[in-house]
């Protein structure tokens, strides 16, 4: 499976979406017709899975095409775009670096979302480096603007979020990477749950976390991450991973968020003036 590239035809991308849908279904990350997947073709064309269809049994003709407002550009008879397309469009609007969005209901991650527990404990190097924190976006009614509004405040800082009493959302620069992000969220959640059953995890120390952050920076990994944009760190507070989940990672303060956004915008303008 390739990421979305200029060489990939629209039909090939549709096949890739169907393949990822099968993986999500076969791994038990969705039940029945749950979940949805989308891919950005360009600034005004997006492919997405249809509503009311099992993600494990799709073929390319099932895939719909919509514009940046979620209006249907192409859909075979009997198929309509996912009812959650508003959530996907908000991600693309606020994260120009994102080319694919995956929404699913993985059992362990969704259990944390239902319990109101964000995934913030630093329990293994891979999760610290790849995911950073996974906050919880406040509950919203599906298919309304409530979920996009709830997710919006976390988009500048994270590449995956839990949806309170609902599921999980992951996004990245390619379809495969967005899917892998969802896999990582679920694996992290399962490990954290099972460690709690064994008496509680022994988290990595702040020094160990910071060394992992430095490794991530050296790798030049894309996306948003506490190592670079943690709102708490920008506000002079301990970063998300050093507080055992008490840093309000699940509820980013508007002041910290605004400060981080301002710093990012200033940096962007400075780099533009130098180029």
C-alpha positions in Angstrom: 0.0 0.0 0.0 1.4 3.3 -1.0 0.8 6.7 0.5 -1.1 9.3 -1.6 1.3 10.4 -4.2 1.1 12.2 -7.5 1.7 8.9 -9.2 -1.2 7.1 -7.6 -4.4 7.2 -9.7 -7.7 8.0 -8.1 -8.8 4.4 -8.6 -5.6 3.1 -6.9 -6.3 5.3 -3.9 -9.9 4.0 -3.7 -8.4 0.5 -3.6 -6.1 1.5 -0.8 -9.0 2.9 1.2 -10.8 -0.4 0.8 -7.7 -2.3 1.9 -7.3 -0.1 5.0 -11.0 -0.6 5.7 -10.5 -4.4 5.7 -7.6 -4.0 8.1 -9.6 -1.9 10.5 -12.5 -4.3 10.3 -10.4 -7.5 10.7 -8.5 -6.0 13.7 -11.8 -5.4 15.5 -11.4 -1.7 15.5 -15.0 -1.3 14.2 -18.2 -3.2 14.4 -20.9 -3.4 11.7 -20.9 -0.2 9.7 -18.9 1.9 12.2 -15.9 4.1 11.3 -14.9 6.1 8.3 -11.8 6.9 6.2 -10.9 9.8 3.9 -8.0 10.9 1.7 -7.2 14.3 0.3 -6.7 14.5 -3.4 -6.2 18.2 -3.6 -7.5 21.3 -1.8 -11.1 20.8 -3.1 -11.4 17.1 -3.7 -11.5 14.3 -1.1 -12.3 10.6 -1.3 -14.3 9.1 1.6 -16.0 6.0 2.7 -19.8 5.8 2.4 -22.3 5.8 5.3 -24.1 2.7 6.3 -21.5 0.3 4.8 -19.2 -2.2 6.6 -15.6 -1.0 6.2 -14.5 -4.7 5.8 -16.6 -5.3 2.7 -16.0 -2.3 0.4 -15.0 -2.2 -3.2 -13.6 0.8 -5.1 -17.0 1.8 -6.5 -18.3 2.3 -2.9 -15.9 5.3 -2.4 -17.4 8.8 -2.7 -15.8 12.1 -3.7 -16.7 15.3 -1.9 -15.5 18.9 -2.0 -13.9 20.9 0.9 -17.4 21.6 2.3 -18.5 18.0 2.2 -20.7 18.4 -0.8 -21.0 15.3 -3.0 -19.0 15.5 -6.3 -19.3 11.9 -7.2 -21.1 8.9 -5.6 -22.5 5.8 -7.1 -26.3 5.2 -6.9 -27.3 4.2 -3.4 -24.1 5.5 -1.7 -23.7 8.7 0.3 -20.6 10.1 2.0 -19.9 9.3 5.7 -22.2 11.2 8.1 -19.0 12.2 9.9 -17.5 14.0 6.9 -17.7 17.3 8.8 -15.2 16.0 11.3 -12.8 15.0 8.5 -13.2 18.4 6.7 -12.3 20.3 9.9 -9.1 18.3 10.2 -8.1 19.1 6.6 -9.0 22.8 7.0 -6.9 23.3 10.1 -4.1 20.9 9.3 -2.8 21.6 5.7 -0.1 18.9 6.3 -2.7 16.2 6.7 -3.6 14.0 3.7 -5.7 11.3 5.3 -8.0 10.9 8.3 -9.1 7.6 10.0 -11.9 7.3 12.5 -12.6 4.0 14.3 -13.8 2.5 17.6 -10.9 0.4 18.7 -11.9 -1.4 21.9 -9.2 -0.3 24.4 -8.8 3.2 23.1 -12.5 3.7 23.1 -12.8 2.3 26.6 -10.4 5.0 27.8 -12.5 7.6 25.9 -15.6 6.3 27.7 -13.9 6.4 31.1 -12.7 9.9 30.4 -9.0 9.0 30.7 -6.6 10.6 28.2 -3.6 8.5 27.1 -0.7 10.5 28.6 1.4 8.1 30.7 4.9 7.5 29.3 5.0 3.7 29.4 7.1 2.7 26.4 9.6 4.5 24.1 7.7 3.9 20.9 4.5 5.5 22.2 6.4 8.5 23.6 8.2 9.1 20.3 5.4 8.4 17.8 2.3 9.6 19.6 3.2 11.9 22.5 -0.1 12.6 24.2 -3.5 11.5 23.0 -6.1 13.9 24.6 -9.8 13.5 24.8 -12.1 15.8 22.8 -15.3 16.7 24.6 -18.4 14.7 23.6 -20.4 15.9 20.6 -23.4 14.5 18.8 -22.3 12.4 15.7 -22.8 14.0 12.3 -23.2 17.5 13.8 -20.7 20.4 14.1 -20.3 19.5 17.7 -17.6 17.0 17.1 -15.6 19.1 14.7 -15.8 22.0 17.2 -14.6 19.8 20.0 -11.7 18.3 18.0 -10.6 21.7 16.6 -8.8 22.9 19.7 -6.5 19.9 19.7 -5.6 19.9 16.0 -2.6 22.3 16.3 -0.9 20.1 18.9 -1.7 16.4 18.3 -1.9 13.8 15.6 -4.5 11.6 17.3 -7.4 12.3 19.7 -9.9 10.2 21.6 -13.5 11.2 21.2 -15.4 11.2 24.5 -17.9 8.3 24.7 -17.3 7.7 21.0 -14.0 6.4 19.6 -10.7 7.6 18.2 -9.5 9.9 15.4 -6.0 9.7 13.8 -4.6 11.8 10.9 -1.3 12.0 9.0 0.4 12.9 5.8 -0.7 9.6 4.1 -3.4 7.0 4.4 -1.0 4.3 5.6 0.5 6.6 8.2 -2.9 7.6 9.5 -3.9 4.0 9.8 -0.6 3.2 11.6 -1.3 6.0 14.0 -4.7 4.5 14.8 -3.0 1.1 15.4 -0.4 2.7 17.7 -3.2 4.4 19.7 -5.0 1.1 20.2 -1.8 -0.8 21.1 -0.8 1.9 23.6 -4.2 1.9 25.2 -4.2 -1.9 25.5 -0.8 -2.0 27.1 -1.8 0.8 29.5 -5.0 -1.1 30.4 -3.2 -4.4 31.1 -0.4 -2.7 33.0 -3.1 -1.2 35.3 -4.6 -4.7 35.8 -1.1 -5.8 37.0 -0.9 -3.2 39.6 -0.1 -0.1 37.6 2.5 0.9 35.1 6.0 2.2 36.1 6.2 5.2 33.9 9.4 6.5 32.3 11.2 9.4 34.1 11.1 12.9 32.9 14.8 12.6 31.9 14.0 9.5 29.9 11.1 11.2 28.2 13.2 14.2 27.3 15.8 12.0 25.7 13.1 10.3 23.7 11.8 13.7 22.6 15.3 14.6 21.4 15.5 11.4 19.4 12.2 12.3 17.7 13.6 15.7 16.8 16.8 14.2 15.4 14.6 11.9 13.3 12.9 14.9 11.9 9.5 13.2 12.3 6.5 15.1 10.8 3.3 16.0 12.5 2.4 17.6 15.8 3.9 16.3 19.1 4.5 17.5 22.7 8.2 17.4 22.0 7.6 20.5 19.8 4.3 22.0 20.5 3.0 20.8 23.9 0.8 23.7 25.1 1.9 23.1 28.7 5.6 23.3 27.8 4.9 26.5 25.9 3.3 27.9 29.0 6.3 27.1 31.1 4.6 24.0 32.8 5.7 20.4 32.8 5.1 18.7 29.4 2.2 16.3 29.2 4.2 13.1 29.7 5.8 14.3 33.0 2.6 14.8 35.0 0.9 11.4 35.1 -2.1 12.7 33.2 -2.8 15.7 35.5 -1.6 18.4 33.0 -5.1 18.9 31.7 -3.9 17.3 28.5 -7.5 16.3 27.9 -8.6 19.9 28.3 -6.1 22.3 26.8 -6.3 25.7 28.4 -7.2 28.4 25.9 -4.3 30.6 27.1 -1.7 27.9 26.5 -3.3 27.0 23.2 -3.4 30.6 22.0 0.3 31.1 23.1 1.4 28.1 21.2 -0.6 29.1 18.1 0.9 32.6 18.2 4.4 31.3 18.5 3.8 28.9 15.6 2.4 31.7 13.5 5.4 34.1 14.3 7.9 31.3 13.4 6.1 30.7 10.1 6.3 34.3 9.2 9.9 34.6 10.1 10.9 31.5 8.0 8.8 32.9 5.1 10.7 36.2 5.2 14.1 34.4 5.2 13.2 32.2 2.2 
